[in-house]
Amino acid sequence: MLINKIYEIDSCDDVELNIKRESKLEFKLCFDDEKKPEALVFITPGLGGDADDNYREHLAETVARDLNVAVVSVNYHCIGNRPNTGSTFYMDEIDKLILNATCKAADIELPYSVDKIRNYAQAFEILNFINQYLIEKKKLGLLSMDSYVNLHVSLQPTKNEYQNYGIMQAQDLVNTALYLKKNAPFDTMGGGIPVIMIGSSHGGYLSHLAAKIAPWLIDGVIDNSSYAKFLWKLVGFGKEIDFMQYSEFSTFSLFRHICICGSTKTFWTSNSSSPYFFSPARRMIRNVLEPNHLEIQSFYPKPYYVSYHSFYDKRIAPPEDKIELYDIFKKYHFDAKLYMIKDQDQIDGKFIKSLAHGMDMSIKTLIKKELPIMLEKIKNNPKKEYKDKSISYPCEDLLYKFTQKEDKILLEVERN
């Protein structure tokens, strides 16, 4: 019989920003209590539709039923950063600055000062006023019918979280695996049960990043369309540089005559004098494609990697980065296979449905295709126990050290 269990555990604080975490880490475990699972399989959602709870539960049950594995789904830090996953809109000081400057440039006189905006209801009122103003001007022929204004709003994630981006999220995946190896409601082979990470886009990126910070723990990564380097658009403070180019998304769905750009709340900043400066070192540790770091990882037990990627995914996950990443994997003798999808005849309508980012891929089909192969490789070449469960990555002026201790992955950041 399929069993679904929900857990809440303590995970990690934000060591980089020195912020104590308020929220518990929640994850779900699905397994068949009539089987002995061969592996812990993490299906890690990215952003958007694949973070939907109903979809994730159905997928987990299908995989646990059809394959002899336990399936884990982690609500990692800041997963609820889209309206469809529970986030709410608000305007911070930069959003208000953009609003004020745009209205002055367009000669729009607002009913009250933007400084008085305290909540989204007031922001909505102002935005609706601007939208109606543009409608009236178009009716009078004073504006072209296709004209609009660009504005920006921020997203407050669920649980009062914020965008740390990558590191805390990968720690959450690793901490979940360590917890289950010790506390799962089934035999985990003395804690030696294999761990396989599967994900698309941001979920695939986090799967690679988890293997980077705990290579002795992660046995395999199955990926669709992840980025090899962090994305400026997703870090959250791109609006400080160019709110239209570096916003996480833009939409006309709220107001027909206003293009609303949005970004997740973050404490990271481009201000080099701030303790929250997103420095080159902060970027380096978040890159999966960092040649010196890959060389360091190569001295540890090597996870298996397999990835699918569209050759035409230029905007979100550049294919040249992915090709370089997997070339370096091969240079250091990782068992890593990259399928670069280039041709229309590779679109079969069932597994791969387009050449856009994500390829509208069926994750269920990806798992059925690649997971049995990876399980067989792991079975034939099981990892040996690795005693030194610590790895350090030099990043410009900082040294990032990840250490497994007392069933958690701990992070120390020191001056290099």
C-alpha positions as CSV (number, residue, x, y, z in Angstrom):
1,M,0.0,0.0,0.0
2,L,1.2,3.5,-0.8
3,I,2.0,5.6,2.3
4,N,2.3,9.4,2.2
5,K,4.0,11.1,5.2
6,I,4.7,14.8,5.8
7,Y,7.6,15.9,7.9
8,E,8.8,19.1,9.4
9,I,12.4,19.4,10.6
10,D,15.0,22.0,11.5
11,S,17.3,22.6,8.5
12,C,19.7,25.5,8.2
13,D,20.1,29.2,9.0
14,D,21.4,31.7,6.5
15,V,25.1,31.7,7.3
16,E,25.9,34.0,4.5
17,L,23.6,36.8,5.5
18,N,23.6,36.0,9.3
19,I,19.8,35.5,9.4
20,K,18.3,33.0,11.7
21,R,15.6,31.0,9.9
22,E,12.1,31.4,11.2
23,S,10.5,28.5,9.3
24,K,10.7,24.7,9.5
25,L,11.7,22.7,6.5
26,E,8.7,20.6,5.2
27,F,9.0,17.6,2.9
28,K,6.8,14.7,1.8
29,L,7.8,11.0,1.6
30,C,5.9,8.5,-0.5
31,F,6.7,4.8,-0.5
32,D,5.1,1.3,-0.8
33,D,5.1,-0.4,2.6
34,E,5.1,-3.8,0.9
35,K,8.4,-3.1,-0.8
36,K,11.9,-2.5,0.4
37,P,13.0,0.7,-1.4
38,E,16.2,0.5,-3.3
39,A,16.8,4.3,-3.2
40,L,15.6,7.7,-2.0
41,V,14.6,9.5,-5.1
42,F,14.2,13.3,-4.8
43,I,11.9,14.9,-7.4
44,T,12.8,18.5,-6.9
45,P,10.4,21.1,-8.3
46,G,11.5,24.3,-10.0
47,L,9.4,27.4,-10.5
48,G,5.9,27.5,-11.8
49,G,3.6,24.5,-12.6
50,D,5.9,21.7,-11.4
51,A,5.7,23.2,-7.9
52,D,2.0,22.5,-7.7
53,D,1.2,20.2,-4.8
54,N,-1.3,18.0,-6.6
55,Y,1.0,17.4,-9.6
56,R,3.9,16.6,-7.3
57,E,1.8,14.1,-5.2
58,H,0.5,12.3,-8.3
59,L,4.0,12.0,-9.8
60,A,5.5,10.8,-6.5
61,E,2.8,8.1,-6.2
62,T,3.2,7.0,-9.8
63,V,7.0,6.6,-9.4
64,A,6.8,4.9,-6.0
65,R,4.1,2.5,-7.3
66,D,5.9,1.6,-10.6
67,L,9.5,1.5,-9.3
68,N,11.0,0.1,-6.2
69,V,12.0,3.4,-4.6
70,A,10.8,5.9,-2.0
71,V,10.0,9.3,-3.4
72,V,10.9,12.6,-1.6
73,S,9.5,16.0,-2.4
74,V,11.0,18.9,-0.5
75,N,9.5,22.4,0.1
76,Y,12.9,23.9,0.1
77,H,13.5,27.5,1.3
78,C,11.6,30.1,-0.7
79,I,9.8,27.6,-2.9
80,G,6.6,29.5,-2.3
81,N,7.7,32.5,-4.4
82,R,5.1,32.6,-7.0
83,P,1.4,33.6,-6.7
84,N,0.3,30.1,-7.7
85,T,2.4,28.7,-4.8
86,G,1.2,31.3,-2.2
87,S,3.3,34.4,-2.5
88,T,1.8,37.9,-2.2
89,F,2.5,41.2,-3.9
90,Y,3.9,44.2,-2.2
91,M,5.9,47.3,-3.1
92,D,9.3,48.0,-1.5
93,E,11.2,51.3,-1.7
94,I,12.8,50.5,-5.0
95,D,9.4,49.6,-6.5
96,K,8.0,52.9,-5.2
97,L,11.0,54.7,-6.7
98,I,10.3,53.1,-10.1
99,L,6.6,54.0,-9.8
100,N,7.3,57.6,-8.9
101,A,9.9,58.1,-11.7
102,T,7.7,56.4,-14.3
103,C,4.7,58.6,-13.5
104,K,6.7,61.8,-13.5
105,A,8.2,60.8,-16.9
106,A,4.7,60.1,-18.3
107,D,3.2,63.2,-16.7
108,I,0.8,61.1,-14.6
109,E,-0.4,62.9,-11.5
110,L,-1.2,60.3,-8.8
111,P,-4.1,60.8,-6.3
112,Y,-1.5,60.6,-3.4
113,S,2.2,60.2,-2.8
114,V,3.8,56.8,-3.4
115,D,5.4,57.2,0.0
116,K,1.9,56.6,1.5
117,I,1.6,53.1,0.0
118,R,1.7,50.7,2.9
119,N,0.1,47.5,1.5
120,Y,-0.8,45.8,-1.8
121,A,-4.4,47.1,-1.6
122,Q,-3.1,50.7,-1.8
123,A,-0.6,49.7,-4.5
124,F,-3.4,48.0,-6.4
125,E,-5.5,51.2,-6.1
126,I,-2.6,53.3,-7.6
127,L,-1.9,50.8,-10.4
128,N,-5.6,50.7,-11.2
129,F,-5.7,54.5,-11.3
130,I,-2.7,54.5,-13.8
131,N,-4.4,51.8,-15.9
132,Q,-7.6,53.9,-16.1
133,Y,-5.6,57.0,-16.9
134,L,-4.0,55.3,-19.9
135,I,-7.4,54.0,-21.1
136,E,-8.8,57.6,-21.0
137,K,-5.8,59.0,-22.8
138,K,-6.2,56.4,-25.6
139,K,-9.9,57.2,-25.9
140,L,-9.0,60.8,-26.5
141,G,-6.4,59.9,-29.1
142,L,-3.6,61.3,-26.9
143,L,-1.8,57.9,-26.7
144,S,-1.3,55.2,-29.3
145,M,-3.5,52.1,-28.7
146,D,-0.5,49.9,-28.2
147,S,1.3,52.0,-25.7
148,Y,1.8,50.9,-22.0
149,V,4.0,51.6,-19.0
150,N,6.4,49.2,-17.3
151,L,6.3,49.0,-13.5
152,H,7.7,46.7,-10.8
153,V,6.3,44.9,-7.8
154,S,7.9,42.5,-5.3
155,L,6.8,39.1,-4.2
156,Q,6.7,38.1,-0.5
157,P,7.2,34.3,-0.4
158,T,5.2,32.1,2.0
159,K,6.5,31.5,5.6
160,N,8.0,35.0,5.6
161,E,10.9,33.7,3.6
162,Y,13.1,35.4,1.1
163,Q,15.4,34.6,-1.8
164,N,18.8,33.4,-0.6
165,Y,19.1,31.6,-4.0
166,G,20.6,28.1,-4.2
167,I,22.7,27.5,-1.2
168,M,20.1,27.2,1.5
169,Q,17.8,25.3,-0.9
170,A,20.5,22.8,-1.7
171,Q,21.3,22.4,2.0
172,D,17.6,21.7,2.5
173,L,17.8,18.8,0.0
174,V,20.9,17.4,1.7
175,N,19.5,17.7,5.2
176,T,16.3,15.9,4.1
177,A,18.4,13.0,2.7
178,L,20.4,12.8,5.9
179,Y,17.3,12.9,8.1
180,L,15.7,10.1,6.1
181,K,18.8,7.9,6.1
182,K,18.5,7.9,9.9
183,N,14.8,8.2,10.5
184,A,12.9,6.7,7.5
185,P,10.0,4.3,8.3
186,F,11.7,1.5,6.4
187,D,15.0,-0.2,6.2
188,T,17.7,2.2,4.8
189,M,20.4,-0.4,4.5
190,G,22.1,0.8,7.6
191,G,22.0,4.4,6.2
192,G,23.6,3.2,3.0
193,I,20.5,3.7,0.8
194,P,21.4,5.5,-2.4
195,V,20.2,9.1,-3.0
196,I,19.2,10.2,-6.5
197,M,18.2,13.8,-7.3
198,I,15.9,14.5,-10.2
199,G,14.7,17.9,-11.4
200,S,13.8,20.3,-14.2
201,S,15.1,23.8,-14.7
202,H,15.7,25.2,-11.2
203,G,15.0,21.8,-9.7
204,G,17.7,20.3,-11.9
205,Y,20.1,23.2,-10.9
206,L,19.5,22.4,-7.2
207,S,20.1,18.7,-7.8
208,H,23.5,19.5,-9.3
209,L,24.2,22.0,-6.5
210,A,23.3,19.4,-3.8
211,A,25.8,17.0,-5.4
212,K,28.4,19.8,-5.4
213,I,28.1,20.5,-1.7
214,A,27.8,16.8,-0.6
215,P,29.3,14.6,-3.3
216,W,29.8,11.7,-0.8
217,L,26.0,11.6,-0.2
218,I,24.4,12.1,-3.7
219,D,24.7,9.0,-5.9
220,G,23.1,10.3,-9.0
221,V,21.5,13.3,-10.8
222,I,18.9,13.1,-13.5
223,D,18.2,16.5,-15.0
224,N,16.1,18.3,-17.6
225,S,17.1,21.8,-18.7
226,S,18.9,23.1,-15.7
227,Y,21.2,26.1,-15.8
228,A,24.9,25.6,-15.1
229,K,25.4,29.1,-13.7
230,F,23.1,31.1,-11.4
231,L,20.6,33.3,-13.2
232,W,20.7,37.1,-12.5
233,K,16.9,37.2,-13.1
234,L,16.2,34.9,-10.2
235,V,18.5,36.4,-7.5
236,G,15.8,39.0,-6.8
237,F,17.7,42.4,-6.8
238,G,18.0,42.7,-10.6
239,K,15.6,45.7,-10.4
240,E,18.5,47.7,-8.8
241,I,20.3,47.4,-12.2
242,D,17.5,47.2,-14.8
243,F,14.0,46.3,-13.6
244,M,12.8,45.3,-17.0
245,Q,15.7,43.3,-18.2
246,Y,16.4,41.5,-14.8
247,S,12.9,41.0,-13.4
248,E,11.9,37.3,-12.8
249,F,8.8,37.7,-14.9
250,S,6.5,40.2,-16.6
251,T,2.8,40.1,-17.2
252,F,-0.2,42.1,-18.6
253,S,-2.6,39.7,-16.8
254,L,-3.2,42.1,-13.9
255,F,-3.6,45.3,-15.9
256,R,-4.1,45.5,-19.6
257,H,-2.1,48.7,-20.1
258,I,0.6,48.1,-17.5
259,C,3.4,45.5,-17.9
260,I,3.9,44.4,-14.3
261,C,7.5,43.1,-13.7
262,G,8.1,41.1,-10.6
263,S,10.9,39.8,-8.4
264,T,11.1,37.9,-5.2
265,K,12.0,39.6,-1.9
266,T,15.7,39.3,-1.2
267,F,18.3,40.9,1.0
268,W,21.1,40.5,-1.6
269,T,22.1,43.7,-3.2
270,S,24.4,45.1,-5.9
271,N,25.6,47.7,-3.3
272,S,29.3,46.8,-2.7
273,S,29.3,48.8,0.6
274,S,26.5,46.6,2.0
275,P,27.1,43.5,4.2
276,Y,24.6,41.9,1.9
277,F,26.6,42.6,-1.3
278,F,26.2,39.8,-3.8
279,S,29.9,39.7,-4.5
280,P,31.8,37.6,-7.1
281,A,32.5,35.0,-4.4
282,R,28.7,34.6,-3.7
283,R,28.2,34.0,-7.4
284,M,31.0,31.5,-7.7
285,I,29.7,29.1,-5.0
286,R,26.3,29.1,-6.8
287,N,27.7,28.1,-10.1
288,V,27.7,24.4,-11.0
289,L,30.0,25.3,-13.9
290,E,33.0,26.5,-12.0
291,P,36.1,24.6,-13.3
292,N,38.2,24.9,-10.2
293,H,35.4,23.7,-8.0
294,L,34.7,20.7,-10.3
295,E,38.3,19.7,-10.0
296,I,38.0,19.8,-6.2
297,Q,34.8,17.7,-6.4
298,S,36.5,15.1,-8.6
299,F,38.6,13.9,-5.7
300,Y,35.4,12.9,-3.9
301,P,33.1,10.0,-4.6
302,K,31.5,10.8,-8.0
303,P,27.8,10.9,-8.6
304,Y,26.4,9.7,-11.9
305,Y,24.9,12.4,-14.1
306,V,22.5,12.4,-17.0
307,S,20.9,15.5,-18.5
308,Y,18.7,16.5,-21.4
309,H,18.8,20.0,-22.8
310,S,17.5,22.0,-25.8
311,F,20.1,23.5,-28.1
312,Y,17.8,26.5,-28.5
313,D,17.4,27.3,-24.8
314,K,19.3,30.6,-25.2
315,R,17.4,32.9,-22.7
316,I,17.2,30.8,-19.5
317,A,19.7,28.0,-19.6
318,P,22.4,28.6,-22.3
319,P,23.3,25.3,-23.9
320,E,27.0,26.3,-24.3
321,D,27.3,26.4,-20.5
322,K,25.8,23.0,-20.2
323,I,28.0,21.5,-22.9
324,E,31.1,23.0,-21.1
325,L,29.9,21.6,-17.8
326,Y,29.5,18.1,-19.1
327,D,32.8,18.3,-21.0
328,I,34.5,19.1,-17.7
329,F,32.7,16.2,-16.0
330,K,34.2,13.9,-18.6
331,K,37.6,15.5,-18.2
332,Y,37.6,14.5,-14.6
333,H,36.2,11.0,-15.3
334,F,32.7,11.4,-14.1
335,D,30.1,9.1,-15.6
336,A,28.1,12.0,-17.1
337,K,25.9,11.9,-20.2
338,L,24.4,15.0,-21.9
339,Y,21.7,14.7,-24.5
340,M,21.6,17.9,-26.5
341,I,18.3,18.1,-28.4
342,K,18.8,19.9,-31.6
343,D,16.4,18.6,-34.3
344,Q,12.7,18.7,-34.9
345,D,12.7,15.0,-35.5
346,Q,13.7,14.5,-31.9
347,I,10.3,15.9,-30.8
348,D,8.1,12.8,-30.4
349,G,5.1,14.5,-28.7
350,K,5.3,12.2,-25.7
351,F,8.7,12.6,-24.1
352,I,10.0,15.7,-25.8
353,K,7.3,18.1,-27.1
354,S,9.2,21.3,-28.1
355,L,12.7,22.8,-28.4
356,A,11.9,25.6,-25.9
357,H,13.3,25.7,-22.3
358,G,12.2,22.5,-20.6
359,M,11.1,21.0,-23.9
360,D,7.6,20.5,-22.3
361,M,9.2,17.2,-21.2
362,S,7.3,14.5,-19.5
363,I,9.2,14.1,-16.2
364,K,7.3,10.8,-15.7
365,T,8.8,9.5,-18.9
366,L,12.2,10.9,-18.1
367,I,12.2,9.0,-14.8
368,K,11.0,5.7,-16.3
369,K,13.6,6.0,-19.0
370,E,16.7,7.0,-16.9
371,L,16.1,5.9,-13.3
372,P,16.3,2.1,-13.8
373,I,19.6,2.6,-15.7
374,M,21.0,4.7,-12.9
375,L,19.8,2.3,-10.2
376,E,21.6,-0.5,-12.0
377,K,24.8,1.5,-12.2
378,I,24.7,2.3,-8.5
379,K,23.9,-1.4,-7.7
380,N,26.8,-2.6,-9.7
381,N,29.2,0.1,-8.3
382,P,28.1,1.0,-4.8
383,K,29.8,3.9,-3.2
384,K,32.3,3.1,-0.5
385,E,31.9,4.8,2.9
386,Y,33.7,8.1,2.7
387,K,35.1,9.3,6.1
388,D,36.1,12.9,5.4
389,K,32.6,14.3,4.9
390,S,33.7,17.8,4.3
391,I,34.4,19.8,1.2
392,S,35.8,23.3,0.8
393,Y,35.6,25.7,-2.2
394,P,37.8,28.8,-2.5
395,C,35.7,31.7,-4.0
396,E,37.7,34.8,-4.5
397,D,38.2,36.3,-1.0
398,L,35.9,33.7,0.7
399,L,36.3,30.0,1.5
400,Y,33.0,28.0,1.6
401,K,33.3,24.8,3.7
402,F,30.4,22.3,3.8
403,T,30.7,19.6,6.5
404,Q,28.3,16.8,7.4
405,K,28.0,16.6,11.1
406,E,25.3,15.1,13.3
407,D,23.1,14.3,10.3
408,K,23.2,17.8,8.9
409,I,25.2,19.7,6.3
410,L,26.8,22.7,7.9
411,L,28.2,25.7,6.2
412,E,31.1,27.8,7.3
413,V,32.2,30.9,5.3
414,E,35.7,32.2,6.1
415,R,37.9,34.9,4.7
416,N,40.3,33.3,2.2
